[in-house]
């Protein structure tokens, strides 16, 4: 598996993974707009010339926020999410970020364990953030 920066030719694969990974997935147009923003930095994980996951973060001045990590259901549990997260943290550092933030569903124990294993520390809760039902756990890592 290799992780590289997103290219426009990757869009259809990313969008398929997006739709199958999130109950609140972005629209096709919304995702195209997202990927074109100057502050958005996206990466893809490839295996055998097939995209199996992606992740993205925003960078502003000296802080970053991870906004998406998704892995195709057939490739979960094999380190793809970790590899994408490492690439994003490294890129945020190289851009000069001092902190990197993210939020995750409280029920997403697998993702929370990954973030905590990578040095992210929970610092707050956004009550009923997802669909007005589920809390979001906020994490931060100093870089």
C-alpha positions as a Markdown table, in Angstrom:
| # | Residue | x | y | z |
|---|---|---|---|---|
| 1 | Unk | 0.0 | 0.0 | 0.0 |
| 2 | Unk | 1.2 | 3.5 | -0.7 |
| 3 | Unk | -0.2 | 6.9 | 0.3 |
| 4 | Unk | 0.0 | 9.8 | -2.1 |
| 5 | Unk | -1.6 | 13.2 | -2.7 |
| 6 | Unk | -5.0 | 13.3 | -4.3 |
| 7 | Unk | -5.3 | 14.0 | -8.0 |
| 8 | Unk | -8.5 | 15.0 | -9.9 |
| 9 | Unk | -8.5 | 11.7 | -11.7 |
| 10 | Unk | -9.1 | 10.0 | -8.3 |
| 11 | Unk | -12.5 | 11.7 | -7.7 |
| 12 | Unk | -14.9 | 8.9 | -8.7 |
| 13 | Unk | -13.1 | 6.4 | -6.5 |
| 14 | Unk | -13.1 | 8.8 | -3.6 |
| 15 | Unk | -16.7 | 9.6 | -4.0 |
| 16 | Unk | -17.7 | 5.9 | -4.0 |
| 17 | Unk | -15.7 | 5.4 | -0.7 |
| 18 | Unk | -17.3 | 8.5 | 0.7 |
| 19 | Unk | -20.9 | 7.3 | -0.1 |
| 20 | Unk | -20.3 | 3.9 | 1.4 |
| 21 | Unk | -18.5 | 5.2 | 4.6 |
| 22 | Unk | -20.6 | 8.0 | 5.9 |
| 23 | Unk | -24.3 | 8.3 | 6.7 |
| 24 | Unk | -24.0 | 12.0 | 6.3 |
| 25 | Unk | -21.9 | 11.8 | 3.1 |
| 26 | Unk | -21.2 | 14.9 | 1.0 |
| 27 | Unk | -22.9 | 15.4 | -2.3 |
| 28 | Unk | -20.9 | 14.9 | -5.5 |
| 29 | Unk | -20.8 | 18.7 | -6.1 |
| 30 | Unk | -20.0 | 19.4 | -2.5 |
| 31 | Unk | -17.1 | 17.0 | -2.5 |
| 32 | Unk | -15.7 | 18.4 | -5.8 |
| 33 | Unk | -15.9 | 21.9 | -4.3 |
| 34 | Unk | -14.2 | 20.6 | -1.1 |
| 35 | Unk | -11.3 | 19.0 | -2.9 |
| 36 | Unk | -10.7 | 22.2 | -4.9 |
| 37 | Unk | -10.2 | 24.5 | -1.9 |
| 38 | Unk | -6.7 | 25.9 | -1.5 |
| 39 | Unk | -6.7 | 25.1 | 2.2 |
| 40 | Unk | -7.7 | 21.5 | 1.7 |
| 41 | Unk | -5.1 | 18.8 | 1.6 |
| 42 | Unk | -6.2 | 15.3 | 0.5 |
| 43 | Unk | -4.4 | 12.0 | 0.3 |
| 44 | Unk | -5.3 | 8.6 | -1.1 |
| 45 | Unk | -4.1 | 5.1 | -0.2 |
| 46 | Unk | -3.5 | 2.8 | -3.2 |
| 47 | Unk | -3.0 | -0.9 | -3.4 |
| 48 | Unk | -2.5 | -2.7 | -6.7 |
| 49 | Unk | -3.4 | 0.6 | -8.6 |
| 50 | Unk | -6.7 | 0.8 | -6.8 |
| 51 | Unk | -7.7 | 3.5 | -4.3 |
| 52 | Unk | -8.7 | 1.9 | -1.1 |
| 53 | Unk | -9.0 | 4.9 | 1.2 |
| 54 | Unk | -8.6 | 8.7 | 1.5 |
| 55 | Unk | -8.2 | 11.4 | 4.1 |
| 56 | Unk | -8.2 | 15.2 | 4.1 |
| 57 | Unk | -7.3 | 18.1 | 6.3 |
| 58 | Unk | -7.5 | 21.8 | 6.3 |
| 59 | Unk | -4.5 | 24.0 | 7.0 |
| 60 | Unk | -4.9 | 27.7 | 8.1 |
| 61 | Unk | -1.9 | 29.8 | 9.3 |
| 62 | Unk | -0.5 | 27.4 | 11.9 |
| 63 | Unk | -3.3 | 24.9 | 12.7 |
| 64 | Unk | -4.8 | 22.0 | 10.9 |
| 65 | Unk | -8.1 | 20.1 | 11.1 |
| 66 | Unk | -8.7 | 16.6 | 9.9 |
| 67 | Unk | -12.0 | 16.6 | 8.2 |
| 68 | Unk | -12.2 | 13.1 | 6.6 |
| 69 | Unk | -10.7 | 9.6 | 6.8 |
| 70 | Unk | -12.4 | 6.8 | 5.0 |
| 71 | Unk | -11.4 | 3.3 | 4.0 |
| 72 | Unk | -13.2 | 1.0 | 1.7 |
| 73 | Unk | -15.1 | -1.6 | 3.7 |
| 74 | Unk | -13.1 | -4.5 | 2.2 |
| 75 | Unk | -9.8 | -2.9 | 3.3 |
| 76 | Unk | -10.6 | -1.9 | 6.9 |
| 77 | Unk | -8.4 | -3.2 | 9.7 |
| 78 | Unk | -5.3 | -3.5 | 7.6 |
| 79 | Unk | -3.5 | -0.2 | 8.6 |
| 80 | Unk | -4.8 | 1.9 | 5.8 |
| 81 | Unk | -6.4 | 4.5 | 8.0 |
| 82 | Unk | -3.2 | 4.7 | 10.1 |
| 83 | Unk | -1.1 | 5.2 | 7.0 |
| 84 | Unk | -3.3 | 8.0 | 5.7 |
| 85 | Unk | -3.3 | 9.7 | 9.2 |
| 86 | Unk | 0.5 | 9.5 | 9.3 |
| 87 | Unk | 0.7 | 11.2 | 5.9 |
| 88 | Unk | -1.6 | 13.9 | 6.9 |
| 89 | Unk | 0.2 | 14.6 | 10.2 |
| 90 | Unk | 3.5 | 14.7 | 8.4 |
| 91 | Unk | 2.1 | 17.1 | 5.8 |
| 92 | Unk | 0.6 | 19.4 | 8.4 |
| 93 | Unk | 3.9 | 19.5 | 10.2 |
| 94 | Unk | 5.7 | 20.4 | 7.0 |
| 95 | Unk | 3.3 | 23.2 | 6.4 |
| 96 | Unk | 4.0 | 24.6 | 9.8 |
| 97 | Unk | 1.0 | 23.5 | 11.8 |
| 98 | Unk | 1.5 | 23.7 | 15.6 |
| 99 | Unk | -1.6 | 21.7 | 16.4 |
| 100 | Unk | -3.9 | 19.3 | 14.5 |
| 101 | Unk | -7.6 | 18.9 | 15.5 |
| 102 | Unk | -10.4 | 16.5 | 14.6 |
| 103 | Unk | -13.8 | 15.3 | 15.8 |
| 104 | Unk | -15.3 | 11.9 | 15.7 |
| 105 | Unk | -18.5 | 10.2 | 16.6 |
| 106 | Unk | -18.5 | 9.0 | 20.2 |
| 107 | Unk | -19.5 | 5.6 | 19.1 |
| 108 | Unk | -16.7 | 5.2 | 16.6 |
| 109 | Unk | -14.4 | 3.3 | 19.0 |
| 110 | Unk | -12.1 | 2.0 | 16.3 |
| 111 | Unk | -11.3 | 5.5 | 15.0 |
| 112 | Unk | -10.9 | 6.8 | 18.6 |
| 113 | Unk | -8.4 | 4.1 | 19.4 |
| 114 | Unk | -6.5 | 4.9 | 16.3 |
| 115 | Unk | -6.3 | 8.6 | 17.1 |
| 116 | Unk | -5.4 | 8.0 | 20.7 |
| 117 | Unk | -2.6 | 5.6 | 19.6 |
| 118 | Unk | -1.3 | 8.4 | 17.4 |
| 119 | Unk | -1.0 | 10.9 | 20.3 |
| 120 | Unk | -4.3 | 12.7 | 19.9 |
| 121 | Unk | -5.9 | 13.7 | 23.2 |
| 122 | Unk | -9.6 | 14.2 | 23.8 |
| 123 | Unk | -10.3 | 17.7 | 25.1 |
| 124 | Unk | -14.1 | 18.3 | 24.7 |
| 125 | Unk | -17.5 | 17.0 | 23.6 |
| 126 | Unk | -20.0 | 18.6 | 21.1 |
| 127 | Unk | -23.3 | 17.3 | 22.4 |
| 128 | Unk | -25.7 | 15.9 | 19.8 |
| 129 | Unk | -23.5 | 17.1 | 17.0 |
| 130 | Unk | -24.3 | 14.3 | 14.5 |
| 131 | Unk | -27.8 | 14.4 | 13.2 |
| 132 | Unk | -28.8 | 16.0 | 16.5 |
| 133 | Unk | -28.4 | 12.6 | 18.2 |
| 134 | Unk | -24.8 | 11.6 | 18.8 |
| 135 | Unk | -22.0 | 13.5 | 20.5 |
| 136 | Unk | -18.8 | 14.4 | 18.8 |
| 137 | Unk | -15.5 | 13.8 | 20.7 |
| 138 | Unk | -13.0 | 16.5 | 19.9 |
| 139 | Unk | -9.3 | 15.6 | 19.8 |
| 140 | Unk | -6.1 | 17.6 | 19.5 |
| 141 | Unk | -2.5 | 16.7 | 18.9 |
| 142 | Unk | 0.5 | 19.1 | 19.3 |
| 143 | Unk | 2.9 | 18.9 | 16.5 |
